[in-house]
Amino acid sequence: MEQVIYLDNHATTRVDPAVLAEMEPFFCERYGNPSSIYHFGGEVMAEVERARIRVAELLGAGYRDRDGHASEIIFTSCGTESDNTALNAALNARPDRRRIVTSVVEHPAVLAWAHEQERRGYALSLIPVDERGRIRLETLRELIDEDTAVVSLMWANNEIGNLYPVEEAARLAHERGALFHTDAVQAVGKVPIDLDHSEIDFLSLSGHKLHAPKGVGALYVRRGTRFRPFLLGGHQEKGRRGGTENVPSIVGLGKACELARLGMAEEVRQLAELRDLLEQRVSSAIPKIRLNGDREHRLPNTASISFEFIEGEAILLQLDQFGICASSGSACTTGSLEPSHVLRAMELPYTAAHGTIRFSLSKFNTRAEIEKVAATLPPIIENLRRMSPYWEETR
Ligand SMILES: *Cc1c(COP(=O)(O)O)cnc(C)c1O
């Protein structure tokens, strides 16, 4: 098989071989149930607690309980579970309040939940975005009222890479007595996070977006925050999430968080350099493109580029011939020809929204790969435009 050039790291990431190596013993050798009282289980529990501390360290969550555990961290099965758990807990903690405030550009793990609560009788206020996907804090301030139970704002957007002012948003929520949650799935490992010096109540993250396996996530719940479990069952996670711990993946997530913490500064520099190279090459070689999103406050690894007058899906199929993986809109909207909810919220012109490709890089990408993509794209775009009736009209 031809070598794959993987530029779709917001969809999922490669498990870091160092992460896999730490997980390996927990399948066939150290497979005890962490809740068992014998050593064979208890020693595994110690590894789960070590992983919890590693996650907390990446998030700047310094609290340790009497046992020395980073008990503000709860392990879950994925980012979606973390989001749903946090948001349900927030509604439960503010039972007299009936409004939910979130943004139009959230991941479906938050938006679908919010629409479901709306069907159940909650009022839903959605923060709009401008043409670069930015929100205004002033608008947010106006939307949060005394009836608001929870405000949820993502830290980093998975489609366009925008960073949002979550620390300020948390303060605005608290001014009105509302709780604050952030979906930080795309921010963790790429942005410095310092929860001890913020007012954020809940933060969600997912393993497979930061080089740990699929099927593990974590939720930060600030100590003292009223919490109700989403999964009721055994006493795992101090009674906050039933279900036997996914030990190998939890250990893997811990390792991935440690690697991210130690390598972040260098990684961010490298990612931004490659991202800028890609944007520069594409901009200089191809006419009629747009670089989407906030040019200032953004992730280092994301380039959302609109190639006007052609379909993103057609570009992806052509790139696939060269083993290049990228994404149009988001995975959740691929397959339909509707532009994603994020691009629609930004009111990108029809002819640009349809031709939008998201390139999302990781630490495993190389300069040579980016050069290859930059050389492969121009003829693809030119050919597709030659067949496009819209393109003809512009000439
Ligand atoms: C991928 C993603 C999720 C969902 O995480 P899963 O672990 O796949 O459930 C949530 N929010 C954002 C921003 C994401 O990119």
The ligand as an ORCA input file, in Angstrom:
! r2SCAN-3c Opt
* xyz 0 1
  C     -13.719     14.457     18.471
  C     -14.392     15.521     19.274
  C     -15.345     15.192     20.247
  C     -15.804     13.777     20.499
  O     -14.832     12.974     21.078
  P     -15.010     11.377     21.024
  O     -13.947     10.853     21.898
  O     -14.839     10.985     19.587
  O     -16.375     11.090     21.535
  C     -15.897     16.208     20.984
  N     -15.560     17.485     20.767
  C     -14.647     17.839     19.847
  C     -14.285     19.278     19.686
  C     -14.038     16.874     19.069
  O     -13.157     17.231     18.131
*
